[in-house]
Amino acid sequence: MRNRYLITAIIALISFTGMSAQLSKARRPYADLIITPDKADWNYKSGETPSIEVSLLQNGVAINDVEVTIEAGQELLTLSQKETKRTKNGIAKFTLKGLKNPGFIQCKVTASYDDKNTVSNNKRKYSDQVKLAFDPEKILPTVKMPSDFDSFWKKSVEELADVPLELDMKYNSEYSTDKVDVFATSFRVDKKGHRMGGWLMIPKAEGKYPAIFSPPGAGVKKQTPSTDLAASGVIVFQTEIHGLSLDMSVEQYALASKAFGEYMFFNMDDKDQFYYKHVYLGCKRAIDAIYTLDKFNGEVATTGGSQGGALAVVTAVLDNRIKAVATFYPAICDVTGYLHGRAGGWPHYFSKSNIDRCNTPDKVNTVLYYDIVNFSKSLKVPVFFSFGYNDNTCPPTSLFAAYNSIKAPKQLIVNQITGHWRYPETNDTAMKWLKQQLNQ
């Protein structure tokens, strides 16, 4: 009897395993929604009229008689143009209203059809978007530069001079490899006692190495170190910004996120108490920490994406020891755009959902000192800048406002179709560029 139960259990396990294999995750969508602008680079002159062709492909072949609906208008604002057509010979073509001035339009597309490849005709629906640029190289920022911007940050950095770093480094055997030593690291930021930290990764082999500082994207979440770059011969400091223990569990970080996940709004009415002040200064202190390392050769660069991309730029301005910056879709760019009738950058302080709590004279004044556009104007080192047009988190209008403000040597890589993400190939290109800047 006992053996019979055991055999039954084994058969059930084999059946479940086979079922799981059969239900493995699809490697591509059931149907591909393809939106093709009439200009390959998605760029137009102000006053031009763009058009798009929409197809829904299954097995690489266009599906006929698909219902296609578009909603188009100025990026992240009112999408006033609405139209529905059915595909003919697999294509639906739409003419869009352009812009008279530099900027971006956004076109949301929904395609639906009756799937006849099922027992009962299921209605399938697919959605995507494109954003098209109009003279993007002429997009100017809306954010104003305070007359005391430079002196404000100069004084803030100088006040750190007599604050002890109190650097704490603990070797972590779990994440260390045969090529990289990993340390859980923390340090003091300012006189108020704020602390920051992160994962410091140092090549094991003897020698001196350049360093890359990598601040985090937005949020309050647990980080794990990625040692691949360090294994190639670079010291990497991958930080968090909230002073939380790296030993906390994912669940504990989730609780912390509930408690202060909206940190980007904290003390926004006072530029000296604003949450991002100690974060910006903490990034400069992270460079101080790197300079204490015996294996550091004196060459350091910064990189990051979204909030991390913003902090990478900030660090290069606040610390003149930085040699180069690689920034991807940086946040906090031209945040006042919404106050001037166009999209502003993350965290969208003055968008429809936030304007009631943020649109006060004091808060508007504060963000001027923290906007990446104003830091971009002060950059003096080479910059690698990359983003996609389809980004709704850090919209391209805000990103061009920052990029066009850079007077230092710069290189722009645009992958139009990407949103708030990047291709591995683009990341590899940026890392190779950074290493070249660090003479590695």
One Martini backbone bead per residue (centre of mass of N, CA, C, O) as a GRO file, in nm:
protein
  440
    1MET     BB    1   0.059   0.062  -0.022
    2ARG     BB    2   0.299   0.256   0.011
    3ASN     BB    3   0.410   0.215  -0.278
    4ARG     BB    4   0.160   0.321  -0.427
    5TYR     BB    5   0.176   0.613  -0.323
    6LEU     BB    6   0.458   0.668  -0.433
    7ILE     BB    7   0.396   0.622  -0.733
    8THR     BB    8   0.172   0.837  -0.753
    9ALA     BB    9   0.353   1.079  -0.676
   10ILE     BB   10   0.555   1.049  -0.909
   11ILE     BB   11   0.352   1.080  -1.141
   12ALA     BB   12   0.252   1.362  -1.058
   13LEU     BB   13   0.530   1.503  -1.082
   14ILE     BB   14   0.578   1.440  -1.380
   15SER     BB   15   0.322   1.577  -1.485
   16PHE     BB   16   0.388   1.863  -1.375
   17THR     BB   17   0.657   1.898  -1.523
   18GLY     BB   18   0.539   1.868  -1.806
   19MET     BB   19   0.340   2.103  -1.785
   20SER     BB   20   0.550   2.327  -1.731
   21ALA     BB   21   0.698   2.293  -2.000
   22GLN     BB   22   0.448   2.351  -2.180
   23LEU     BB   23   0.415   2.646  -2.004
   24SER     BB   24   0.623   2.811  -2.110
   25LYS     BB   25   0.744   3.101  -2.181
   26ALA     BB   26   0.705   3.321  -2.408
   27ARG     BB   27   0.933   3.468  -2.658
   28ARG     BB   28   0.678   3.597  -2.797
   29PRO     BB   29   0.428   3.743  -2.923
   30TYR     BB   30   0.134   3.658  -3.071
   31ALA     BB   31   0.148   3.966  -3.160
   32ASP     BB   32   0.265   4.235  -3.376
   33LEU     BB   33   0.299   4.575  -3.318
   34ILE     BB   34   0.337   4.803  -3.593
   35ILE     BB   35   0.506   5.126  -3.600
   36THR     BB   36   0.547   5.350  -3.889
   37PRO     BB   37   0.714   5.603  -3.970
   38ASP     BB   38   0.800   5.822  -4.245
   39LYS     BB   39   1.057   5.852  -4.057
   40ALA     BB   40   1.333   5.685  -3.949
   41ASP     BB   41   1.415   5.908  -3.706
   42TRP     BB   42   1.147   6.069  -3.605
   43ASN     BB   43   1.214   6.344  -3.759
   44TYR     BB   44   1.105   6.691  -3.766
   45LYS     BB   45   0.979   6.975  -3.880
   46SER     BB   46   0.841   7.245  -3.814
   47GLY     BB   47   0.512   7.198  -3.966
   48GLU     BB   48   0.506   6.917  -4.020
   49THR     BB   49   0.347   6.612  -4.155
   50PRO     BB   50   0.288   6.321  -4.017
   51SER     BB   51   0.311   5.958  -4.053
   52ILE     BB   52   0.150   5.632  -4.012
   53GLU     BB   53   0.196   5.277  -3.991
   54VAL     BB   54  -0.026   4.995  -3.924
   55SER     BB   55   0.052   4.665  -3.790
   56LEU     BB   56  -0.056   4.317  -3.754
   57LEU     BB   57   0.140   4.039  -3.658
   58GLN     BB   58   0.139   3.688  -3.760
   59ASN     BB   59   0.395   3.504  -3.831
   60GLY     BB   60   0.492   3.768  -4.008
   61VAL     BB   61   0.186   3.837  -4.082
   62ALA     BB   62  -0.056   4.029  -4.188
   63ILE     BB   63  -0.352   4.136  -4.060
   64ASN     BB   64  -0.676   4.154  -4.146
   65ASP     BB   65  -0.919   4.358  -4.032
   66VAL     BB   66  -0.808   4.574  -3.830
   67GLU     BB   67  -0.864   4.761  -3.548
   68VAL     BB   68  -0.762   5.112  -3.540
   69THR     BB   69  -0.654   5.326  -3.270
   70ILE     BB   70  -0.599   5.676  -3.217
   71GLU     BB   71  -0.396   5.895  -2.994
   72ALA     BB   72  -0.314   6.243  -3.026
   73GLY     BB   73  -0.039   6.461  -2.908
   74GLN     BB   74   0.105   6.612  -2.673
   75GLU     BB   75   0.327   6.520  -2.460
   76LEU     BB   76   0.152   6.421  -2.172
   77LEU     BB   77  -0.106   6.538  -2.274
   78THR     BB   78  -0.348   6.614  -2.473
   79LEU     BB   79  -0.531   6.374  -2.677
   80SER     BB   80  -0.719   6.506  -2.944
   81GLN     BB   81  -0.653   6.288  -3.156
   82LYS     BB   82  -0.913   6.082  -3.305
   83GLU     BB   83  -0.896   5.747  -3.463
   84THR     BB   84  -1.056   5.504  -3.692
   85LYS     BB   85  -0.943   5.196  -3.847
   86ARG     BB   86  -0.895   4.963  -4.110
   87THR     BB   87  -0.725   4.728  -4.247
   88LYS     BB   88  -0.544   4.727  -4.564
   89ASN     BB   89  -0.338   4.499  -4.652
   90GLY     BB   90  -0.234   4.528  -4.332
   91ILE     BB   91  -0.298   4.854  -4.336
   92ALA     BB   92  -0.283   5.161  -4.140
   93LYS     BB   93  -0.326   5.507  -4.214
   94PHE     BB   94  -0.189   5.812  -4.056
   95THR     BB   95  -0.249   6.153  -3.997
   96LEU     BB   96  -0.069   6.394  -3.822
   97LYS     BB   97  -0.032   6.639  -3.594
   98GLY     BB   98   0.179   6.880  -3.564
   99LEU     BB   99   0.438   7.117  -3.492
  100LYS     BB  100   0.546   7.460  -3.467
  101ASN     BB  101   0.733   7.361  -3.237
  102PRO     BB  102   0.952   7.243  -3.043
  103GLY     BB  103   0.904   6.880  -2.994
  104PHE     BB  104   0.641   6.642  -2.891
  105ILE     BB  105   0.459   6.369  -3.000
  106GLN     BB  106   0.182   6.150  -2.917
  107CYS     BB  107   0.101   5.798  -3.008
  108LYS     BB  108  -0.167   5.599  -2.950
  109VAL     BB  109  -0.209   5.240  -3.002
  110THR     BB  110  -0.493   5.030  -3.105
  111ALA     BB  111  -0.534   4.674  -3.163
  112SER     BB  112  -0.810   4.476  -3.303
  113TYR     BB  113  -0.931   4.125  -3.307
  114ASP     BB  114  -1.053   3.825  -3.439
  115ASP     BB  115  -0.965   3.512  -3.330
  116LYS     BB  116  -0.968   3.220  -3.548
  117ASN     BB  117  -0.754   3.024  -3.378
  118THR     BB  118  -1.006   2.948  -3.210
  119VAL     BB  119  -1.283   2.808  -3.092
  120SER     BB  120  -1.341   3.095  -2.995
  121ASN     BB  121  -1.378   3.418  -3.076
  122ASN     BB  122  -1.122   3.618  -2.981
  123LYS     BB  123  -1.047   3.922  -2.846
  124ARG     BB  124  -0.778   4.112  -2.954
  125LYS     BB  125  -0.533   4.328  -2.780
  126TYR     BB  126  -0.313   4.606  -2.875
  127SER     BB  127  -0.045   4.819  -2.742
  128ASP     BB  128   0.107   5.143  -2.824
  129GLN     BB  129   0.382   5.374  -2.916
  130VAL     BB  130   0.468   5.708  -3.039
  131LYS     BB  131   0.738   5.951  -3.072
  132LEU     BB  132   0.768   6.271  -3.221
  133ALA     BB  133   0.999   6.494  -3.359
  134PHE     BB  134   1.064   6.862  -3.333
  135ASP     BB  135   1.341   7.003  -3.340
  136PRO     BB  136   1.521   6.887  -3.088
  137GLU     BB  137   1.784   7.077  -3.105
  138LYS     BB  138   1.573   7.335  -3.012
  139ILE     BB  139   1.531   7.258  -2.727
  140LEU     BB  140   1.445   7.445  -2.451
  141PRO     BB  141   1.447   7.542  -2.143
  142THR     BB  142   1.235   7.642  -1.861
  143VAL     BB  143   1.434   7.649  -1.654
  144LYS     BB  144   1.582   7.836  -1.414
  145MET     BB  145   1.872   8.018  -1.321
  146PRO     BB  146   2.008   8.084  -1.043
  147SER     BB  147   2.225   8.324  -0.933
  148ASP     BB  148   2.316   8.118  -0.672
  149PHE     BB  149   2.390   7.829  -0.761
  150ASP     BB  150   2.697   7.803  -0.728
  151SER     BB  151   2.716   7.911  -0.431
  152PHE     BB  152   2.533   7.704  -0.298
  153TRP     BB  153   2.713   7.450  -0.370
  154LYS     BB  154   2.984   7.549  -0.267
  155LYS     BB  155   2.900   7.578   0.029
  156SER     BB  156   2.792   7.288   0.072
  157VAL     BB  157   3.068   7.151   0.021
  158GLU     BB  158   3.245   7.307   0.228
  159GLU     BB  159   3.082   7.195   0.485
  160LEU     BB  160   3.229   6.900   0.459
  161ALA     BB  161   3.534   6.928   0.538
  162ASP     BB  162   3.477   6.874   0.875
  163VAL     BB  163   3.356   6.593   0.800
  164PRO     BB  164   3.365   6.287   0.880
  165LEU     BB  165   3.346   5.989   0.703
  166GLU     BB  166   3.314   5.714   0.844
  167LEU     BB  167   3.426   5.456   0.716
  168ASP     BB  168   3.257   5.143   0.628
  169MET     BB  169   3.402   4.806   0.582
  170LYS     BB  170   3.252   4.493   0.476
  171TYR     BB  171   3.308   4.185   0.410
  172ASN     BB  172   3.160   3.979   0.136
  173SER     BB  173   3.134   3.640   0.070
  174GLU     BB  174   2.876   3.599  -0.102
  175TYR     BB  175   2.966   3.816  -0.350
  176SER     BB  176   3.228   3.721  -0.378
  177THR     BB  177   3.502   3.639  -0.589
  178ASP     BB  178   3.784   3.534  -0.765
  179LYS     BB  179   3.800   3.864  -0.875
  180VAL     BB  180   3.610   3.989  -0.634
  181ASP     BB  181   3.575   4.230  -0.386
  182VAL     BB  182   3.314   4.268  -0.140
  183PHE     BB  183   3.159   4.564   0.014
  184ALA     BB  184   3.000   4.682   0.284
  185THR     BB  185   2.910   5.031   0.268
  186SER     BB  186   2.970   5.332   0.473
  187PHE     BB  187   2.883   5.691   0.522
  188ARG     BB  188   2.922   6.016   0.591
  189VAL     BB  189   2.782   6.327   0.492
  190ASP     BB  190   2.697   6.520   0.745
  191LYS     BB  191   2.619   6.709   1.026
  192LYS     BB  192   2.332   6.552   1.058
  193GLY     BB  193   2.411   6.227   0.997
  194HIS     BB  194   2.400   6.133   0.733
  195ARG     BB  195   2.378   5.828   0.538
  196MET     BB  196   2.565   5.619   0.314
  197GLY     BB  197   2.578   5.349   0.059
  198GLY     BB  198   2.719   5.021  -0.046
  199TRP     BB  199   2.874   4.853  -0.314
  200LEU     BB  200   3.212   4.751  -0.305
  201MET     BB  201   3.423   4.684  -0.594
  202ILE     BB  202   3.733   4.488  -0.603
  203PRO     BB  203   3.993   4.386  -0.745
  204LYS     BB  204   4.213   4.129  -0.656
  205ALA     BB  205   4.432   4.207  -0.814
  206GLU     BB  206   4.710   4.346  -0.850
  207GLY     BB  207   4.687   4.699  -0.837
  208LYS     BB  208   4.563   4.969  -1.033
  209TYR     BB  209   4.235   5.140  -1.048
  210PRO     BB  210   3.970   5.244  -1.177
  211ALA     BB  211   3.652   5.427  -1.136
  212ILE     BB  212   3.292   5.363  -1.075
  213PHE     BB  213   3.006   5.553  -1.022
  214SER     BB  214   2.674   5.403  -0.909
  215PRO     BB  215   2.385   5.525  -0.887
  216PRO     BB  216   2.048   5.509  -0.828
  217GLY     BB  217   1.749   5.459  -0.879
  218ALA     BB  218   1.445   5.483  -0.797
  219GLY     BB  219   1.371   5.424  -0.466
  220VAL     BB  220   1.302   5.152  -0.218
  221LYS     BB  221   1.554   4.907  -0.258
  222LYS     BB  222   1.706   4.623  -0.304
  223GLN     BB  223   2.051   4.540  -0.343
  224THR     BB  224   2.275   4.387  -0.577
  225PRO     BB  225   2.572   4.297  -0.681
  226SER     BB  226   2.766   4.372  -0.980
  227THR     BB  227   3.079   4.214  -1.096
  228ASP     BB  228   3.160   4.238  -1.400
  229LEU     BB  229   3.310   4.511  -1.417
  230ALA     BB  230   3.520   4.452  -1.199
  231ALA     BB  231   3.639   4.196  -1.347
  232SER     BB  232   3.764   4.399  -1.582
  233GLY     BB  233   3.917   4.641  -1.403
  234VAL     BB  234   3.705   4.789  -1.189
  235ILE     BB  235   3.601   5.009  -0.970
  236VAL     BB  236   3.286   4.970  -0.786
  237PHE     BB  237   3.018   5.201  -0.683
  238GLN     BB  238   2.715   5.080  -0.548
  239THR     BB  239   2.446   5.272  -0.450
  240GLU     BB  240   2.267   5.411  -0.198
  241ILE     BB  241   2.053   5.692  -0.038
  242HIS     BB  242   1.902   5.613   0.267
  243GLY     BB  243   2.075   5.458   0.498
  244LEU     BB  244   2.040   5.157   0.461
  245SER     BB  245   2.063   4.838   0.517
  246LEU     BB  246   2.192   4.573   0.328
  247ASP     BB  247   2.057   4.339   0.522
  248MET     BB  248   1.794   4.380   0.438
  249SER     BB  249   1.505   4.280   0.338
  250VAL     BB  250   1.267   4.294   0.106
  251GLU     BB  251   1.040   4.341   0.314
  252GLN     BB  252   1.176   4.581   0.461
  253TYR     BB  253   1.192   4.764   0.213
  254ALA     BB  254   0.888   4.775   0.164
  255LEU     BB  255   0.826   4.922   0.430
  256ALA     BB  256   1.005   5.168   0.374
  257SER     BB  257   0.856   5.257   0.119
  258LYS     BB  258   0.589   5.321   0.265
  259ALA     BB  259   0.716   5.545   0.451
  260PHE     BB  260   0.937   5.689   0.204
  261GLY     BB  261   0.865   5.678  -0.118
  262GLU     BB  262   0.819   6.016  -0.128
  263TYR     BB  263   1.101   6.168  -0.092
  264MET     BB  264   1.096   6.374  -0.346
  265PHE     BB  265   0.888   6.570  -0.155
  266PHE     BB  266   1.063   6.637   0.076
  267ASN     BB  267   1.104   6.956   0.172
  268MET     BB  268   1.035   7.142  -0.093
  269ASP     BB  269   1.010   7.444   0.054
  270ASP     BB  270   1.336   7.387   0.113
  271LYS     BB  271   1.653   7.389  -0.013
  272ASP     BB  272   1.803   7.296   0.266
  273GLN     BB  273   1.581   7.042   0.331
  274PHE     BB  274   1.582   6.886   0.097
  275TYR     BB  275   1.631   6.561   0.033
  276TYR     BB  276   1.843   6.594  -0.211
  277LYS     BB  277   2.079   6.727  -0.071
  278HIS     BB  278   2.214   6.478   0.074
  279VAL     BB  279   2.233   6.315  -0.186
  280TYR     BB  280   2.419   6.492  -0.354
  281LEU     BB  281   2.644   6.504  -0.136
  282GLY     BB  282   2.680   6.194  -0.111
  283CYS     BB  283   2.810   6.158  -0.389
  284LYS     BB  284   3.064   6.315  -0.322
  285ARG     BB  285   3.145   6.127  -0.081
  286ALA     BB  286   3.189   5.873  -0.250
  287ILE     BB  287   3.449   5.982  -0.376
  288ASP     BB  288   3.605   6.005  -0.116
  289ALA     BB  289   3.600   5.700  -0.063
  290ILE     BB  290   3.758   5.612  -0.315
  291TYR     BB  291   4.023   5.784  -0.234
  292THR     BB  292   4.103   5.567   0.008
  293LEU     BB  293   4.201   5.357  -0.191
  294ASP     BB  294   4.479   5.170  -0.271
  295LYS     BB  295   4.372   5.070  -0.575
  296PHE     BB  296   4.350   5.357  -0.665
  297ASN     BB  297   4.445   5.569  -0.961
  298GLY     BB  298   4.257   5.857  -0.997
  299GLU     BB  299   4.024   5.741  -1.190
  300VAL     BB  300   3.689   5.885  -1.239
  301ALA     BB  301   3.348   5.786  -1.293
  302THR     BB  302   3.002   5.817  -1.411
  303THR     BB  303   2.685   5.626  -1.367
  304GLY     BB  304   2.334   5.616  -1.494
  305GLY     BB  305   1.974   5.575  -1.440
  306SER     BB  306   1.772   5.820  -1.413
  307GLN     BB  307   1.836   5.903  -1.112
  308GLY     BB  308   2.127   5.803  -1.164
  309GLY     BB  309   2.176   5.998  -1.403
  310ALA     BB  310   2.148   6.254  -1.238
  311LEU     BB  311   2.372   6.190  -1.023
  312ALA     BB  312   2.605   6.171  -1.224
  313VAL     BB  313   2.598   6.470  -1.299
  314VAL     BB  314   2.619   6.601  -1.024
  315THR     BB  315   2.895   6.480  -0.941
  316ALA     BB  316   3.059   6.617  -1.178
  317VAL     BB  317   3.006   6.908  -1.057
  318LEU     BB  318   3.086   6.874  -0.740
  319ASP     BB  319   3.339   6.700  -0.871
  320ASN     BB  320   3.654   6.763  -1.031
  321ARG     BB  321   3.757   6.447  -1.048
  322ILE     BB  322   3.585   6.391  -1.276
  323LYS     BB  323   3.615   6.258  -1.617
  324ALA     BB  324   3.317   6.121  -1.663
  325VAL     BB  325   2.986   6.068  -1.832
  326ALA     BB  326   2.710   5.821  -1.809
  327THR     BB  327   2.380   5.887  -1.928
  328PHE     BB  328   2.044   5.768  -1.861
  329TYR     BB  329   1.757   5.898  -1.863
  330PRO     BB  330   1.738   6.151  -1.683
  331ALA     BB  331   1.621   6.289  -1.417
  332ILE     BB  332   1.519   6.604  -1.327
  333CYS     BB  333   1.422   6.742  -1.605
  334ASP     BB  334   1.259   7.009  -1.665
  335VAL     BB  335   1.009   7.024  -1.446
  336THR     BB  336   0.863   7.304  -1.558
  337GLY     BB  337   0.719   7.232  -1.824
  338TYR     BB  338   0.413   7.226  -1.731
  339LEU     BB  339   0.415   7.549  -1.684
  340HIS     BB  340   0.466   7.561  -2.032
  341GLY     BB  341   0.301   7.336  -2.203
  342ARG     BB  342   0.483   7.077  -2.117
  343ALA     BB  343   0.687   6.836  -2.054
  344GLY     BB  344   0.820   6.692  -1.766
  345GLY     BB  345   1.015   6.555  -1.543
  346TRP     BB  346   1.109   6.353  -1.326
  347PRO     BB  347   0.841   6.355  -1.082
  348HIS     BB  348   0.616   6.542  -1.188
  349TYR     BB  349   0.542   6.800  -1.009
  350PHE     BB  350   0.343   6.962  -1.250
  351SER     BB  351   0.137   6.778  -1.293
  352LYS     BB  352  -0.188   6.701  -1.262
  353SER     BB  353  -0.129   6.510  -1.000
  354ASN     BB  354   0.083   6.746  -0.848
  355ILE     BB  355   0.023   7.058  -0.860
  356ASP     BB  356  -0.133   7.118  -0.591
  357ARG     BB  357   0.136   7.043  -0.403
  358CYS     BB  358   0.377   7.211  -0.585
  359ASN     BB  359   0.248   7.503  -0.676
  360THR     BB  360   0.477   7.693  -0.527
  361PRO     BB  361   0.711   7.924  -0.483
  362ASP     BB  362   0.905   7.755  -0.304
  363LYS     BB  363   0.907   7.492  -0.476
  364VAL     BB  364   0.997   7.612  -0.740
  365ASN     BB  365   1.262   7.727  -0.628
  366THR     BB  366   1.395   7.463  -0.537
  367VAL     BB  367   1.416   7.303  -0.814
  368LEU     BB  368   1.630   7.488  -0.950
  369TYR     BB  369   1.875   7.356  -0.768
  370TYR     BB  370   1.804   7.037  -0.892
  371ASP     BB  371   1.816   7.065  -1.184
  372ILE     BB  372   1.982   6.913  -1.452
  373VAL     BB  373   2.007   7.148  -1.640
  374ASN     BB  374   2.190   7.324  -1.450
  375PHE     BB  375   2.415   7.112  -1.437
  376SER     BB  376   2.471   7.083  -1.741
  377LYS     BB  377   2.585   7.376  -1.775
  378SER     BB  378   2.845   7.286  -1.572
  379LEU     BB  379   2.981   7.099  -1.748
  380LYS     BB  380   3.343   6.976  -1.823
  381VAL     BB  381   3.296   6.687  -1.918
  382PRO     BB  382   3.251   6.415  -2.075
  383VAL     BB  383   2.945   6.296  -2.254
  384PHE     BB  384   2.713   6.029  -2.224
  385PHE     BB  385   2.399   6.015  -2.406
  386SER     BB  386   2.084   5.830  -2.336
  387PHE     BB  387   1.773   5.750  -2.522
  388GLY     BB  388   1.416   5.745  -2.568
  389TYR     BB  389   1.113   5.843  -2.706
  390ASN     BB  390   0.912   5.629  -2.532
  391ASP     BB  391   0.939   5.793  -2.273
  392ASN     BB  392   0.733   5.859  -1.973
  393THR     BB  393   0.918   5.921  -1.731
  394CYS     BB  394   1.155   6.049  -1.926
  395PRO     BB  395   1.097   6.273  -2.134
  396PRO     BB  396   1.244   6.394  -2.425
  397THR     BB  397   1.200   6.691  -2.380
  398SER     BB  398   1.369   6.699  -2.113
  399LEU     BB  399   1.634   6.574  -2.232
  400PHE     BB  400   1.695   6.789  -2.448
  401ALA     BB  401   1.712   7.024  -2.249
  402ALA     BB  402   1.975   6.909  -2.128
  403TYR     BB  403   2.157   6.839  -2.368
  404ASN     BB  404   2.144   7.134  -2.501
  405SER     BB  405   2.306   7.256  -2.233
  406ILE     BB  406   2.565   7.128  -2.318
  407LYS     BB  407   2.919   7.232  -2.357
  408ALA     BB  408   3.048   6.984  -2.348
  409PRO     BB  409   3.157   6.709  -2.450
  410LYS     BB  410   2.938   6.508  -2.671
  411GLN     BB  411   2.721   6.206  -2.677
  412LEU     BB  412   2.452   6.072  -2.882
  413ILE     BB  413   2.212   5.805  -2.804
  414VAL     BB  414   1.934   5.698  -3.005
  415ASN     BB  415   1.646   5.488  -2.923
  416GLN     BB  416   1.343   5.547  -3.019
  417ILE     BB  417   1.175   5.280  -2.917
  418THR     BB  418   1.249   5.334  -2.640
  419GLY     BB  419   1.208   5.368  -2.310
  420HIS     BB  420   1.269   5.292  -1.969
  421TRP     BB  421   1.525   5.173  -2.141
  422ARG     BB  422   1.794   4.947  -2.249
  423TYR     BB  423   2.022   4.818  -2.440
  424PRO     BB  424   2.294   4.623  -2.410
  425GLU     BB  425   2.451   4.758  -2.644
  426THR     BB  426   2.445   5.044  -2.522
  427ASN     BB  427   2.585   4.977  -2.258
  428ASP     BB  428   2.848   4.871  -2.382
  429THR     BB  429   2.925   5.134  -2.523
  430ALA     BB  430   2.945   5.305  -2.264
  431MET     BB  431   3.165   5.137  -2.116
  432LYS     BB  432   3.381   5.171  -2.332
  433TRP     BB  433   3.387   5.477  -2.318
  434LEU     BB  434   3.465   5.503  -2.020
  435LYS     BB  435   3.733   5.351  -2.038
  436GLN     BB  436   3.863   5.548  -2.231
  437GLN     BB  437   3.848   5.793  -2.034
  438LEU     BB  438   4.027   5.603  -1.818
  439ASN     BB  439   4.261   5.456  -1.971
  440GLN     BB  440   4.171   5.119  -2.014
   0.00000   0.00000   0.00000
